[in-house]
Amino acid sequence: MLGLFLLAAGCVTTKTTKTPYYFYPAPPDEPHLQFLTGFSSEREFRGHADHSLMSFLTGAQPPEKGLSKPYGAAAGNNKFYVCDTDLGAVLMIDLPTRRISGLVAEGEGYLNMPLNVTVDANGDLYVVDSGRNQVVVYDKNGNYLSAVGKSGEMKPRDVAVNKDRIYVADFQTHTVRVYDKTSHNLLFDIPHAADKTNFTCALIMPTNLALDQQGRVYVSDTGGFRVQIYDADGTYVRSLGEMGDSPGQFARVKGVAVDRAGRVYATDAMSQVTQIFDEQGRPLTWFGDPSGSAKEKMLPAKVFVDYDDVDFFKSYAAPGFKVEYLVVVINQMGGHKISVYGFGEKK
């Protein structure tokens, strides 16, 4: 699969200053995605040798590279929130200042092994902690609010939230557990009990989640080599992908995201790329960091779409390329732990 994807590189154009711009898909197709920037530390993000990196938790200075082994991430409150499993912390990347700090998690709100995170419309944070086996909730100022799930009830891997419900991908029950957002009472599981033994509808290893504007639930099923789609009430809709090494197939699917047009983004930690599907599930294209770069991404684990923070990255866009929204990929290894792409079109 890796060899297949590396055969085709993104379109490269060059400014007079010889700074390259990388676009996807490759010619003769019209480019709709530009690699904007990638970074692994505050110093890289700020663009100069600033050694006053974040201090968090105990106040100790983190490694100079900033991010160590990130996994889950989300955007909200003009920040990127990143769960770093090596540091055992949720890192907050403030986009206006380009500073990195850590969520101070103490008392009832302590964190053991933060794995994934999402932000709701109010700016509240929902952090999946695989050590506590709970989802820990904070307000936008980092104050502890509550926890979802009881001890021994689940082994959570990701969380998604809408106005009324909390969705949790659970390894233990091979389901997505659906909770009432206010009471935290368990409402039902996805798939329904009658579908759990039907391979077409079932989940083998639910890893990451996304919700679309219609309330449909997208689940990256790493063990099933596919993305499973259910409606808001948990009824199976369809699957994306299958095991294989060609476009539209997966070897180790991880992160999943959906944009407002219904396009689905799915990362593959084996091929090191992100594939894009249309609303009907047909493969459109793929993208990755510039091929051959020393900082090429490795082990992509998460992808999210961000419409609110384009202004903080538009200076990276090529002349004449208008960025509509950001597509952000989190990589566990490699030179770019955070890779930022712009989806748009050339004017």
The 8 nearest C-alpha neighbors of each residue, nearest first, counted from 0:
[[1, 244, 3, 2, 270, 245, 4, 243],
 [2, 0, 270, 4, 3, 5, 269, 271],
 [1, 3, 5, 0, 4, 6, 270, 244],
 [4, 2, 0, 1, 6, 5, 245, 244],
 [3, 5, 1, 6, 2, 7, 0, 270],
 [6, 4, 2, 7, 3, 1, 8, 290],
 [5, 7, 4, 3, 2, 8, 1, 290],
 [8, 6, 5, 4, 9, 25, 3, 24],
 [9, 7, 290, 5, 25, 10, 6, 289],
 [8, 10, 23, 25, 22, 24, 21, 11],
 [9, 11, 25, 22, 21, 23, 26, 8],
 [12, 10, 21, 20, 22, 9, 19, 13],
 [13, 11, 20, 19, 10, 21, 14, 22],
 [12, 14, 19, 17, 18, 20, 15, 11],
 [13, 15, 17, 16, 18, 19, 12, 20],
 [14, 16, 17, 13, 18, 19, 12, 20],
 [15, 17, 14, 18, 13, 19, 20, 12],
 [18, 16, 14, 15, 13, 19, 12, 20],
 [17, 19, 16, 14, 13, 20, 15, 12],
 [20, 18, 13, 12, 17, 11, 21, 14],
 [19, 21, 12, 11, 13, 317, 22, 18],
 [22, 20, 11, 34, 33, 10, 9, 19],
 [23, 21, 33, 10, 9, 32, 30, 11],
 [24, 22, 9, 32, 30, 25, 10, 31],
 [23, 25, 30, 9, 28, 284, 22, 26],
 [24, 26, 10, 9, 23, 28, 27, 8],
 [27, 25, 28, 10, 24, 29, 30, 9],
 [26, 28, 25, 29, 24, 30, 10, 23],
 [29, 27, 26, 25, 24, 30, 23, 31],
 [28, 30, 31, 27, 26, 24, 25, 344],
 [31, 29, 23, 24, 22, 32, 28, 344],
 [30, 32, 343, 344, 342, 23, 29, 33],
 [33, 31, 342, 23, 341, 22, 30, 343],
 [32, 34, 22, 341, 340, 21, 35, 23],
 [33, 35, 340, 21, 36, 339, 22, 341],
 [36, 34, 340, 315, 339, 33, 316, 341],
 [37, 35, 339, 338, 34, 38, 315, 340],
 [36, 38, 338, 335, 337, 339, 39, 35],
 [39, 37, 335, 337, 43, 44, 40, 336],
 [40, 38, 336, 335, 66, 64, 65, 337],
 [41, 39, 65, 64, 43, 42, 38, 66],
 [40, 42, 44, 43, 99, 45, 98, 65],
 [41, 43, 45, 49, 40, 44, 48, 47],
 [44, 42, 46, 40, 41, 45, 38, 39],
 [43, 45, 41, 46, 42, 38, 40, 97],
 [46, 44, 42, 43, 47, 97, 41, 49],
 [47, 45, 43, 44, 42, 48, 49, 41],
 [48, 46, 49, 45, 42, 43, 44, 50],
 [49, 47, 42, 50, 46, 43, 45, 51],
 [48, 50, 42, 51, 47, 52, 45, 41],
 [51, 49, 52, 48, 42, 63, 41, 47],
 [50, 52, 49, 53, 42, 41, 54, 60],
 [53, 51, 50, 41, 54, 99, 60, 63],
 [52, 54, 100, 99, 55, 60, 51, 61],
 [55, 53, 58, 60, 59, 100, 61, 52],
 [54, 56, 58, 101, 57, 100, 53, 59],
 [55, 57, 58, 103, 101, 54, 104, 59],
 [58, 56, 59, 55, 54, 60, 103, 101],
 [57, 59, 55, 54, 56, 60, 53, 61],
 [60, 58, 57, 54, 61, 55, 56, 53],
 [59, 61, 54, 58, 53, 62, 52, 55],
 [60, 62, 59, 63, 65, 54, 53, 52],
 [63, 61, 64, 65, 60, 67, 66, 52],
 [62, 64, 65, 61, 40, 52, 50, 60],
 [63, 65, 40, 62, 66, 39, 67, 41],
 [66, 64, 40, 63, 62, 39, 41, 61],
 [67, 65, 39, 64, 40, 68, 69, 83],
 [66, 68, 85, 69, 65, 83, 86, 64],
 [69, 67, 331, 85, 83, 84, 66, 332],
 [70, 68, 83, 331, 82, 84, 67, 81],
 [69, 71, 300, 82, 331, 83, 114, 301],
 [72, 70, 115, 82, 301, 114, 81, 116],
 [73, 71, 81, 80, 116, 82, 115, 70],
 [72, 74, 117, 80, 79, 116, 303, 118],
 [75, 73, 79, 78, 80, 305, 118, 77],
 [76, 74, 77, 78, 118, 122, 79, 73],
 [75, 77, 78, 122, 74, 139, 79, 118],
 [78, 76, 75, 94, 308, 93, 74, 79],
 [79, 77, 93, 92, 76, 75, 94, 74],
 [78, 80, 74, 92, 73, 91, 81, 75],
 [81, 79, 91, 72, 73, 90, 74, 78],
 [80, 82, 72, 90, 89, 71, 83, 79],
 [83, 81, 89, 71, 114, 69, 113, 70],
 [84, 82, 69, 68, 86, 85, 88, 87],
 [83, 85, 87, 86, 68, 69, 82, 112],
 [86, 84, 68, 87, 83, 67, 69, 88],
 [85, 87, 88, 83, 84, 67, 68, 66],
 [88, 86, 84, 112, 85, 83, 113, 111],
 [89, 87, 86, 83, 82, 90, 113, 101],
 [88, 90, 82, 81, 102, 101, 83, 80],
 [91, 89, 101, 81, 80, 100, 88, 102],
 [90, 92, 80, 100, 99, 101, 79, 93],
 [93, 91, 99, 79, 78, 98, 94, 80],
 [92, 94, 78, 97, 98, 96, 95, 91],
 [93, 95, 97, 78, 96, 77, 92, 311],
 [96, 94, 97, 93, 311, 77, 98, 78],
 [97, 95, 98, 94, 93, 45, 92, 99],
 [98, 96, 94, 93, 95, 45, 44, 92],
 [97, 99, 96, 93, 92, 41, 100, 53],
 [100, 98, 92, 53, 91, 41, 93, 90],
 [101, 99, 53, 91, 90, 55, 54, 98],
 [102, 100, 90, 55, 91, 89, 103, 88],
 [101, 103, 89, 104, 90, 141, 91, 100],
 [102, 104, 56, 101, 105, 55, 141, 109],
 [103, 105, 109, 108, 102, 110, 106, 56],
 [106, 104, 109, 108, 103, 107, 110, 143],
 [107, 105, 108, 109, 104, 143, 110, 103],
 [108, 106, 109, 105, 143, 104, 145, 146],
 [107, 109, 143, 105, 106, 104, 110, 135],
 [110, 108, 105, 104, 106, 107, 111, 103],
 [111, 109, 104, 112, 113, 108, 128, 88],
 [110, 112, 130, 131, 113, 128, 87, 109],
 [111, 113, 130, 128, 87, 129, 110, 114],
 [114, 112, 128, 82, 127, 115, 87, 88],
 [113, 115, 82, 127, 128, 71, 112, 70],
 [116, 114, 71, 127, 157, 126, 82, 72],
 [117, 115, 126, 125, 72, 71, 127, 73],
 [116, 118, 73, 125, 124, 159, 158, 119],
 [117, 119, 124, 123, 122, 75, 125, 73],
 [118, 120, 122, 121, 123, 160, 117, 161],
 [119, 121, 122, 118, 123, 162, 161, 75],
 [122, 120, 119, 123, 139, 118, 138, 124],
 [121, 123, 139, 119, 120, 118, 76, 75],
 [124, 122, 138, 139, 119, 118, 121, 137],
 [125, 123, 118, 137, 136, 117, 138, 126],
 [124, 126, 136, 117, 116, 135, 134, 118],
 [127, 125, 116, 135, 134, 115, 128, 124],
 [126, 128, 134, 115, 114, 113, 116, 157],
 [129, 127, 113, 112, 130, 131, 132, 133],
 [128, 130, 132, 112, 131, 155, 127, 114],
 [131, 129, 112, 111, 128, 132, 113, 110],
 [130, 132, 133, 128, 129, 111, 110, 112],
 [133, 131, 129, 154, 130, 128, 155, 153],
 [132, 134, 148, 131, 128, 147, 135, 127],
 [133, 135, 127, 147, 126, 146, 128, 125],
 [136, 134, 146, 126, 125, 133, 145, 147],
 [135, 137, 125, 145, 144, 124, 146, 143],
 [138, 136, 143, 144, 124, 142, 141, 123],
 [137, 139, 123, 141, 142, 140, 124, 144],
 [138, 140, 123, 122, 141, 124, 137, 76],
 [141, 139, 138, 142, 137, 123, 122, 143],
 [140, 142, 137, 138, 139, 143, 102, 103],
 [143, 141, 137, 138, 140, 144, 139, 108],
 [144, 142, 137, 108, 136, 145, 141, 138],
 [145, 143, 137, 136, 142, 138, 146, 108],
 [144, 146, 136, 135, 143, 147, 137, 108],
 [147, 145, 135, 134, 136, 133, 148, 144],
 [146, 148, 134, 133, 183, 135, 145, 149],
 [149, 147, 133, 152, 146, 150, 134, 153],
 [150, 148, 152, 151, 147, 133, 153, 132],
 [149, 151, 152, 148, 132, 133, 153, 131],
 [150, 152, 153, 149, 132, 154, 148, 171],
 [153, 151, 149, 150, 148, 154, 132, 171],
 [152, 154, 171, 151, 155, 169, 132, 172],
 [153, 155, 171, 169, 132, 170, 129, 156],
 [156, 154, 169, 168, 153, 132, 157, 129],
 [155, 157, 168, 206, 169, 127, 154, 115],
 [158, 156, 168, 207, 115, 167, 155, 127],
 [157, 159, 167, 166, 168, 208, 117, 116],
 [160, 158, 166, 165, 208, 117, 209, 167],
 [161, 159, 165, 164, 166, 119, 158, 162],
 [160, 162, 164, 163, 165, 119, 159, 120],
 [161, 163, 164, 160, 180, 120, 119, 165],
 [164, 162, 180, 161, 179, 165, 181, 160],
 [165, 163, 180, 179, 161, 178, 160, 162],
 [164, 166, 160, 178, 180, 177, 159, 179],
 [167, 165, 177, 159, 158, 176, 160, 175],
 [166, 168, 158, 176, 175, 157, 169, 155],
 [169, 167, 175, 157, 156, 155, 205, 206],
 [168, 170, 155, 154, 171, 174, 175, 173],
 [171, 169, 173, 154, 172, 204, 205, 155],
 [170, 172, 154, 153, 169, 173, 155, 174],
 [171, 173, 174, 170, 169, 153, 154, 175],
 [174, 172, 170, 202, 171, 169, 203, 204],
 [175, 173, 172, 189, 169, 176, 188, 202],
 [174, 176, 168, 189, 167, 188, 169, 166],
 [175, 177, 188, 167, 166, 174, 187, 189],
 [176, 178, 166, 187, 186, 165, 188, 185],
 [179, 177, 185, 165, 186, 183, 184, 164],
 [178, 180, 164, 183, 184, 181, 182, 163],
 [179, 181, 164, 163, 183, 165, 182, 178],
 [182, 180, 179, 183, 163, 164, 184, 178],
 [181, 183, 184, 179, 180, 178, 185, 147],
 [184, 182, 179, 178, 180, 181, 147, 185],
 [185, 183, 182, 178, 179, 186, 180, 181],
 [184, 186, 178, 177, 187, 183, 179, 176],
 [187, 185, 178, 177, 184, 179, 188, 176],
 [188, 186, 177, 185, 176, 189, 178, 191],
 [187, 189, 176, 175, 177, 190, 191, 174],
 [190, 188, 175, 233, 191, 174, 176, 187],
 [189, 191, 233, 188, 194, 195, 201, 174],
 [190, 192, 189, 194, 193, 188, 195, 233],
 [193, 191, 195, 194, 190, 188, 189, 196],
 [192, 194, 191, 195, 196, 197, 190, 200],
 [195, 193, 197, 191, 192, 196, 200, 190],
 [194, 196, 201, 192, 197, 193, 190, 191],
 [197, 195, 194, 198, 201, 193, 200, 192],
 [196, 198, 194, 199, 195, 200, 201, 193],
 [199, 197, 201, 200, 196, 195, 202, 194],
 [198, 200, 197, 201, 238, 194, 237, 202],
 [201, 199, 198, 197, 194, 235, 190, 195],
 [202, 200, 195, 198, 197, 199, 194, 190],
 [201, 203, 173, 204, 205, 220, 174, 200],
 [202, 204, 222, 223, 173, 220, 205, 201],
 [203, 205, 222, 220, 221, 202, 170, 173],
 [206, 204, 220, 168, 219, 202, 218, 170],
 [205, 207, 219, 156, 220, 204, 168, 221],
 [208, 206, 219, 157, 254, 218, 255, 253],
 [209, 207, 218, 217, 159, 157, 255, 158],
 [208, 210, 217, 256, 216, 255, 159, 257],
 [211, 209, 216, 215, 214, 217, 212, 159],
 [212, 210, 214, 213, 215, 257, 209, 216],
 [211, 213, 214, 259, 210, 215, 261, 258],
 [214, 212, 211, 215, 231, 210, 230, 216],
 [215, 213, 231, 211, 212, 210, 216, 230],
 [214, 216, 230, 231, 211, 213, 210, 229],
 [215, 217, 210, 229, 228, 209, 230, 214],
 [218, 216, 228, 209, 208, 227, 210, 226],
 [219, 217, 208, 227, 226, 207, 220, 205],
 [218, 220, 226, 207, 206, 205, 221, 253],
 [221, 219, 205, 204, 223, 225, 222, 226],
 [220, 222, 252, 224, 204, 223, 251, 219],
 [223, 221, 204, 203, 220, 224, 205, 251],
 [222, 224, 220, 221, 225, 203, 204, 202],
 [225, 223, 242, 241, 221, 249, 222, 220],
 [226, 224, 240, 241, 220, 223, 239, 219],
 [225, 227, 219, 239, 218, 220, 238, 217],
 [228, 226, 238, 218, 217, 225, 237, 219],
 [227, 229, 217, 237, 236, 216, 238, 235],
 [230, 228, 235, 236, 216, 234, 233, 215],
 [229, 231, 215, 233, 234, 232, 216, 236],
 [230, 232, 215, 214, 233, 216, 229, 234],
 [233, 231, 230, 234, 229, 189, 215, 187],
 [232, 234, 189, 229, 230, 231, 190, 235],
 [233, 235, 229, 230, 232, 236, 190, 191],
 [234, 236, 229, 200, 237, 228, 233, 230],
 [237, 235, 229, 228, 234, 230, 238, 227],
 [238, 236, 228, 235, 227, 239, 229, 200],
 [237, 239, 227, 226, 228, 225, 240, 236],
 [240, 238, 226, 225, 280, 227, 237, 241],
 [241, 239, 248, 225, 247, 249, 238, 226],
 [240, 242, 248, 224, 225, 249, 243, 239],
 [241, 243, 224, 249, 248, 250, 240, 244],
 [242, 244, 248, 249, 245, 250, 241, 0],
 [243, 245, 0, 248, 249, 250, 246, 242],
 [244, 246, 248, 243, 0, 247, 3, 249],
 [247, 245, 248, 282, 244, 274, 284, 285],
 [246, 248, 240, 282, 245, 249, 241, 281],
 [247, 249, 240, 241, 243, 246, 245, 242],
 [250, 248, 242, 224, 243, 251, 252, 241],
 [249, 251, 242, 269, 243, 224, 252, 267],
 [252, 250, 267, 268, 269, 221, 249, 253],
 [251, 253, 267, 221, 266, 249, 224, 250],
 [252, 254, 300, 266, 267, 219, 221, 207],
 [255, 253, 301, 266, 302, 300, 207, 265],
 [254, 256, 265, 264, 302, 219, 209, 208],
 [257, 255, 264, 209, 303, 263, 302, 304],
 [258, 256, 263, 262, 261, 211, 264, 209],
 [257, 259, 261, 260, 262, 304, 263, 256],
 [258, 260, 261, 257, 212, 211, 262, 304],
 [261, 259, 258, 262, 278, 257, 277, 263],
 [260, 262, 278, 258, 259, 257, 263, 277],
 [263, 261, 277, 278, 258, 276, 257, 260],
 [262, 264, 257, 276, 275, 256, 261, 277],
 [265, 263, 275, 256, 255, 274, 257, 273],
 [264, 266, 255, 274, 273, 254, 263, 275],
 [267, 265, 273, 254, 253, 252, 272, 299],
 [266, 268, 252, 251, 269, 270, 271, 272],
 [267, 269, 298, 271, 299, 251, 270, 252],
 [268, 270, 267, 271, 251, 250, 298, 1],
 [269, 271, 1, 272, 267, 0, 268, 4],
 [272, 270, 268, 269, 267, 297, 298, 299],
 [273, 271, 287, 270, 286, 267, 266, 274],
 [274, 272, 266, 265, 286, 285, 267, 287],
 [273, 275, 285, 265, 264, 284, 266, 272],
 [276, 274, 264, 284, 283, 263, 285, 282],
 [277, 275, 282, 263, 281, 283, 280, 262],
 [276, 278, 262, 280, 281, 279, 263, 283],
 [277, 279, 261, 262, 280, 276, 263, 281],
 [280, 278, 277, 281, 276, 261, 262, 239],
 [281, 279, 277, 276, 278, 239, 282, 238],
 [280, 282, 276, 277, 279, 283, 247, 278],
 [283, 281, 276, 247, 275, 284, 277, 280],
 [284, 282, 276, 275, 281, 277, 285, 274],
 [285, 283, 275, 274, 282, 24, 286, 276],
 [286, 284, 274, 273, 275, 272, 287, 24],
 [285, 287, 273, 272, 23, 274, 284, 288],
 [288, 286, 272, 273, 289, 271, 285, 296],
 [287, 289, 295, 296, 290, 34, 286, 338],
 [290, 288, 292, 291, 287, 295, 21, 9],
 [291, 289, 292, 288, 8, 295, 5, 287],
 [290, 292, 289, 293, 295, 294, 288, 5],
 [291, 293, 295, 294, 290, 289, 288, 296],
 [294, 292, 295, 291, 334, 333, 290, 296],
 [293, 295, 334, 292, 335, 333, 296, 288],
 [296, 294, 292, 288, 293, 333, 334, 289],
 [295, 297, 333, 335, 288, 330, 294, 334],
 [296, 298, 332, 333, 299, 330, 271, 331],
 [297, 299, 268, 331, 330, 271, 332, 300],
 [300, 298, 330, 268, 329, 297, 271, 301],
 [299, 301, 254, 253, 70, 330, 329, 298],
 [302, 300, 254, 329, 328, 71, 299, 70],
 [301, 303, 328, 254, 327, 255, 256, 329],
 [302, 304, 256, 327, 326, 73, 305, 328],
 [303, 305, 326, 325, 258, 327, 256, 306],
 [306, 304, 325, 307, 324, 326, 308, 74],
 [305, 307, 324, 308, 325, 309, 304, 323],
 [308, 306, 305, 309, 324, 77, 310, 75],
 [307, 309, 310, 311, 306, 305, 77, 312],
 [308, 310, 311, 312, 324, 307, 313, 325],
 [311, 309, 313, 312, 308, 314, 307, 322],
 [310, 312, 309, 308, 313, 94, 95, 314],
 [313, 311, 310, 314, 309, 315, 35, 308],
 [312, 314, 315, 316, 310, 309, 311, 322],
 [313, 315, 312, 316, 311, 310, 317, 35],
 [316, 314, 313, 35, 312, 317, 36, 34],
 [317, 315, 313, 314, 320, 35, 318, 322],
 [318, 316, 320, 319, 20, 315, 33, 314],
 [319, 317, 320, 316, 321, 345, 346, 14],
 [318, 320, 346, 345, 317, 321, 316, 344],
 [321, 319, 345, 317, 318, 344, 346, 316],
 [320, 322, 343, 344, 345, 319, 323, 346],
 [323, 321, 343, 341, 342, 324, 320, 344],
 [322, 324, 343, 342, 321, 341, 325, 306],
 [325, 323, 306, 342, 322, 305, 341, 309],
 [326, 324, 341, 305, 340, 304, 342, 327],
 [325, 327, 304, 340, 303, 339, 341, 305],
 [328, 326, 339, 303, 302, 338, 340, 325],
 [329, 327, 302, 338, 301, 337, 330, 339],
 [328, 330, 337, 301, 299, 336, 300, 302],
 [331, 329, 299, 336, 298, 332, 300, 297],
 [330, 332, 68, 69, 298, 70, 299, 336],
 [333, 331, 297, 330, 298, 336, 68, 296],
 [334, 332, 297, 296, 335, 294, 295, 336],
 [333, 335, 294, 336, 295, 296, 39, 332],
 [336, 334, 38, 37, 337, 39, 333, 296],
 [335, 337, 330, 39, 329, 38, 331, 334],
 [336, 338, 329, 335, 37, 38, 328, 39],
 [339, 337, 37, 328, 327, 335, 36, 329],
 [338, 340, 327, 36, 35, 37, 326, 34],
 [341, 339, 34, 35, 326, 33, 325, 327],
 [340, 342, 325, 33, 322, 32, 324, 326],
 [343, 341, 32, 322, 324, 31, 323, 325],
 [344, 342, 322, 323, 31, 321, 32, 341],
 [345, 343, 31, 320, 321, 346, 30, 322],
 [344, 346, 320, 319, 321, 343, 30, 31],
 [345, 319, 320, 344, 321, 318, 343, 322]]
